[in-house]
């Protein structure tokens, strides 16, 4: 999947957030069919109160929690405000720009504030990236002559 400009600023990203929220609500109201749910005031109220977290994973092993996308004049990179995990960075705004082709996975997690897990996973972003595993180094040298004898 390519997470390009159209994916983020077209309909795909918004559809993923809506899908996560709808599935969360449906899981809490299994008695309703999808066509009936929108008619129930309790279901609608629950759905409207849902929150969503978006985690962006990069090719280099870093991950960021997206607070808000920022529209730019470029279609080659994504700029967004990040939810800082480190206390030192929570006093300001942390803005990240990454090339679209570095984004390898996007996760959206929907939940109701009453049921928010106490130990939400901490997304370290710039502080928690793990370097990608290095491929084994290939030796292209020809074998030594004494090893052939």
ZIBEL-V869363 format. One record per run of one state. SS is the DSSP state (H for helix, E for strand, L for the rest). FROM is the first residue (numbers start at 1). TO is the last residue. If there is no record, write none. Layout:
ss={SS:SS}
from={FROM:FROM}
to={TO:TO}
//
This chain:
ss={L:H:L:H:L:H:L:H:E:L:E:L:E:L:H:L:E:H:E:H:L:H:L:H:L}
from={1:5:10:12:29:34:38:41:50:59:63:71:77:83:87:90:94:100:103:113:116:125:128:145:149}
to={4:9:11:28:33:37:40:49:58:62:70:76:82:86:89:93:99:102:112:115:124:127:144:148:149}
//
